[in-house]
Amino acid sequence: MFIGYFIFGIVALVSWLIQRSLKSKFERYSKIRIPNGMTGKDVAMKMLRDNGIYDVTVTSTTGHLTDHYNPLTKTVNLSENVYGSSSVAAAAIAAHECGHAVQDALAYAPLKLRSALVPAVNFASNWMQWVLLAGIIFIHSFPQLLLAGIVLFAVTTIFSFVTLPVEIDASSRALAWLNGAGITNYETHDQAKDALKTAAYTYVVAALGSLAMLVYYILLFLGGSRR
């Protein structure tokens, strides 16, 4: 168990450091205006139109860094401090979320796969912690229970890795468009890139951390089932 807690602690620490860095950079780049003064909403609307997308609406949502694209409702949902802000951070985030809308319009395969996995991931997320806990308790008498928990955990791990190309591609689309459309200049473009790169690290850490824990549970199962 010590190894599992150690891995969890390392991942949690790295994740906290990256989240802290992301928050710091967001606050810094939120104070820097983009040259043309467009708000996050304006940036999102323009990127959608420039890509020939007219069936997606841009809305404002509550919370901090709660921005997301919903393929079911065809909405780009921007947090309040992004929706009405004309900062570099707001432009980068708005363009990134619109990058997902572009993926959806182009039937981008990793996005389709991620969307298809959502029901299974929701089910796995609701049950895996309880199944894993019970599996660890009864590992010697009923090892199949831990195996079931491992399968559920594997679903969430796969989802984490499928998410990586989706998020990286959305950022690449966003940065290319921001530069091509003249939304950012030579200075603010690098700042937008830095913000999105830091955000991407959170997904990488989550995926690697999930994989590490999956390997730990597998080793635990193999060790317990041999006794």
C-alpha positions as CSV (number, residue, x, y, z in Angstrom):
1,M,0.0,0.0,0.0
2,F,2.9,2.4,0.7
3,I,3.9,2.4,-3.0
4,G,0.4,3.3,-4.0
5,Y,0.2,6.2,-1.5
6,F,3.7,7.3,-2.5
7,I,2.7,7.4,-6.2
8,F,-0.5,9.2,-5.4
9,G,1.4,11.8,-3.3
10,I,3.9,12.5,-6.1
11,V,1.2,12.9,-8.7
12,A,-0.9,15.1,-6.4
13,L,2.1,17.3,-5.6
14,V,3.0,17.7,-9.3
15,S,-0.6,18.3,-10.2
16,W,-0.9,21.0,-7.5
17,L,2.3,22.7,-8.7
18,I,1.0,22.8,-12.3
19,Q,-2.4,24.0,-11.2
20,R,-0.7,26.8,-9.2
21,S,1.5,27.7,-12.2
22,L,-1.6,27.7,-14.4
23,K,-3.5,30.0,-12.0
24,S,-0.5,32.3,-11.8
25,K,-0.1,32.6,-15.5
26,F,-3.8,33.1,-16.1
27,E,-3.8,35.9,-13.6
28,R,-0.7,37.4,-15.3
29,Y,-2.0,37.1,-18.8
30,S,-5.4,38.3,-17.7
31,K,-3.9,41.7,-17.2
32,I,-2.4,41.9,-20.7
33,R,-4.8,43.1,-23.4
34,I,-4.8,41.7,-26.9
35,P,-4.1,44.4,-29.6
36,N,-7.6,44.7,-31.1
37,G,-9.4,44.6,-27.7
38,M,-11.8,41.8,-28.6
39,T,-13.4,40.0,-25.7
40,G,-13.4,36.2,-25.2
41,K,-16.9,36.1,-26.7
42,D,-15.8,38.1,-29.7
43,V,-12.8,35.8,-30.3
44,A,-15.0,32.7,-30.0
45,M,-17.6,34.1,-32.4
46,K,-15.0,35.1,-35.0
47,M,-13.2,31.8,-34.8
48,L,-16.4,29.8,-35.3
49,R,-17.4,32.0,-38.3
50,D,-14.0,31.8,-39.8
51,N,-14.2,28.0,-39.7
52,G,-17.7,28.1,-41.3
53,I,-19.4,27.0,-38.1
54,Y,-22.9,28.6,-37.5
55,D,-24.7,26.0,-35.4
56,V,-22.7,26.6,-32.3
57,T,-23.6,29.3,-29.8
58,V,-21.3,31.0,-27.3
59,T,-22.5,31.3,-23.7
60,S,-21.3,32.6,-20.4
61,T,-21.0,30.2,-17.4
62,T,-20.3,30.7,-13.8
63,G,-17.0,29.6,-12.1
64,H,-13.3,30.1,-12.6
65,L,-11.6,28.2,-15.5
66,T,-14.9,26.3,-16.1
67,D,-14.6,26.9,-19.8
68,H,-15.7,23.9,-22.0
69,Y,-17.3,22.9,-25.3
70,N,-20.4,20.7,-25.1
71,P,-20.9,18.7,-28.4
72,L,-24.4,17.6,-27.3
73,T,-25.8,21.2,-26.9
74,K,-23.4,22.7,-29.5
75,T,-22.3,25.4,-27.1
76,V,-18.9,27.0,-26.3
77,N,-19.3,27.8,-22.6
78,L,-16.9,30.5,-21.4
79,S,-16.4,31.4,-17.7
80,E,-17.4,35.0,-16.8
81,N,-13.8,36.2,-16.5
82,V,-13.2,34.9,-20.1
83,Y,-16.4,35.8,-21.8
84,G,-16.2,39.5,-21.2
85,S,-12.4,40.0,-21.0
86,S,-10.2,41.3,-23.8
87,S,-7.0,39.8,-22.3
88,V,-4.5,37.4,-23.8
89,A,-5.6,34.6,-21.4
90,A,-9.3,35.1,-22.4
91,A,-8.4,35.0,-26.1
92,A,-6.4,31.8,-25.7
93,I,-9.0,30.0,-23.7
94,A,-11.9,31.0,-26.0
95,A,-9.9,29.9,-29.1
96,H,-9.0,26.6,-27.4
97,E,-12.7,25.8,-26.7
98,C,-13.6,26.7,-30.2
99,G,-10.9,24.4,-31.3
100,H,-13.0,21.6,-29.9
101,A,-16.0,22.9,-31.9
102,V,-13.9,22.8,-35.1
103,Q,-12.9,19.2,-34.2
104,D,-16.5,18.3,-33.8
105,A,-17.4,19.9,-37.2
106,L,-14.6,17.9,-38.9
107,A,-15.5,14.7,-37.1
108,Y,-12.1,14.6,-35.5
109,A,-11.6,10.9,-34.6
110,P,-10.1,11.3,-31.1
111,L,-12.9,13.6,-30.1
112,K,-15.5,11.1,-31.4
113,L,-13.8,8.4,-29.4
114,R,-13.7,10.5,-26.3
115,S,-17.4,11.3,-26.6
116,A,-18.2,7.7,-27.2
117,L,-16.4,6.8,-24.0
118,V,-18.2,9.3,-21.8
119,P,-21.1,7.0,-20.7
120,A,-18.7,4.2,-19.8
121,V,-16.4,6.6,-17.9
122,N,-19.3,8.1,-16.0
123,F,-20.3,4.6,-14.9
124,A,-16.7,3.6,-14.0
125,S,-16.1,6.8,-12.1
126,N,-19.2,6.2,-9.9
127,W,-18.3,2.7,-8.9
128,M,-14.6,2.0,-9.2
129,Q,-13.5,3.5,-5.9
130,W,-15.9,1.3,-4.0
131,V,-15.1,-1.8,-6.0
132,L,-11.4,-1.2,-5.6
133,L,-11.7,-0.7,-1.9
134,A,-13.8,-3.9,-1.5
135,G,-11.4,-5.7,-3.8
136,I,-8.4,-4.7,-1.6
137,I,-10.2,-5.8,1.5
138,F,-11.2,-9.2,0.1
139,I,-8.1,-9.7,-2.1
140,H,-7.3,-13.1,-0.7
141,S,-10.8,-14.5,-0.6
142,F,-12.3,-12.9,-3.6
143,P,-9.6,-11.5,-5.9
144,Q,-12.0,-11.3,-8.8
145,L,-13.6,-8.2,-7.1
146,L,-10.3,-6.3,-7.4
147,L,-10.0,-7.4,-11.0
148,A,-13.4,-5.8,-11.7
149,G,-12.2,-2.6,-10.0
150,I,-9.1,-2.7,-12.2
151,V,-11.2,-3.0,-15.3
152,L,-13.3,0.0,-14.2
153,F,-10.1,2.0,-13.4
154,A,-8.6,1.1,-16.8
155,V,-11.6,2.7,-18.5
156,T,-10.8,6.0,-16.9
157,T,-7.1,5.6,-17.7
158,I,-7.9,5.0,-21.4
159,F,-10.1,8.1,-21.3
160,S,-7.3,10.2,-19.9
161,F,-5.0,9.2,-22.7
162,V,-7.6,9.7,-25.4
163,T,-8.1,13.2,-24.0
164,L,-4.5,14.1,-24.6
165,P,-4.5,14.4,-28.4
166,V,-7.9,16.1,-28.2
167,E,-6.6,18.9,-26.0
168,I,-3.3,19.3,-27.7
169,D,-4.9,19.4,-31.2
170,A,-7.5,22.0,-29.9
171,S,-4.6,24.2,-28.7
172,S,-2.7,23.9,-31.9
173,R,-5.8,24.9,-33.9
174,A,-6.3,27.8,-31.5
175,L,-2.8,29.1,-31.7
176,A,-2.6,28.8,-35.5
177,W,-5.9,30.7,-35.9
178,L,-5.0,33.4,-33.4
179,N,-1.9,34.1,-35.3
180,G,-3.4,33.9,-38.8
181,A,-6.4,36.0,-37.9
182,G,-4.2,38.7,-36.3
183,I,-5.8,38.4,-32.9
184,T,-2.4,38.1,-31.3
185,N,0.9,39.7,-32.3
186,Y,4.5,38.4,-32.0
187,E,4.5,39.1,-28.3
188,T,1.0,38.1,-27.2
189,H,1.1,35.0,-29.3
190,D,4.0,33.6,-27.2
191,Q,2.1,34.5,-24.1
192,A,-1.0,32.7,-25.3
193,K,1.1,29.7,-26.3
194,D,2.7,29.6,-22.8
195,A,-0.7,29.6,-21.1
196,L,-2.1,26.8,-23.2
197,K,1.0,24.8,-22.9
198,T,0.8,24.9,-19.1
199,A,-2.9,23.9,-19.3
200,A,-1.9,20.9,-21.4
201,Y,0.5,19.7,-18.7
202,T,-2.4,19.2,-16.3
203,Y,-3.8,16.6,-18.7
204,V,-0.4,14.9,-19.2
205,V,0.1,14.6,-15.4
206,A,-3.4,13.2,-14.9
207,A,-2.9,10.6,-17.6
208,L,0.5,9.5,-16.3
209,G,-0.8,9.5,-12.7
210,S,-3.8,7.3,-13.7
211,L,-1.5,4.9,-15.6
212,A,0.9,4.7,-12.6
213,M,-2.0,3.8,-10.3
214,L,-3.4,1.3,-12.7
215,V,-0.1,-0.5,-12.8
216,Y,0.0,-0.5,-9.0
217,Y,-3.5,-2.1,-8.7
218,I,-2.5,-4.7,-11.3
219,L,0.7,-5.6,-9.3
220,L,-1.4,-5.7,-6.1
221,F,-3.9,-8.1,-7.8
222,L,-1.1,-10.3,-9.1
223,G,0.6,-10.5,-5.7
224,G,-2.7,-11.1,-3.8
225,S,-4.0,-13.8,-6.2
226,R,-0.8,-15.9,-5.9
227,R,-1.3,-16.3,-2.1
